[in-house]
């Protein structure tokens, strides 16, 4: 489940979408929130970790989707310290 959310978030951010309060930005924000909630309380997050998985995704999908690799190197435009521990 987490891998699906990371993939969706990474591709959307690589396409220039940022989490926000309106339209597709809000959808992305909800996906980010759902990624944290979909663990059903089995995982407890003490520090942000989603950003750590982006490099794995870039290595896996970077040949097919070079924009993922470019955005991962550039930081993708998201604050790695945010996300409420996700």
Beta strands, then each sheet from edge to edge (+ up, - down):
end
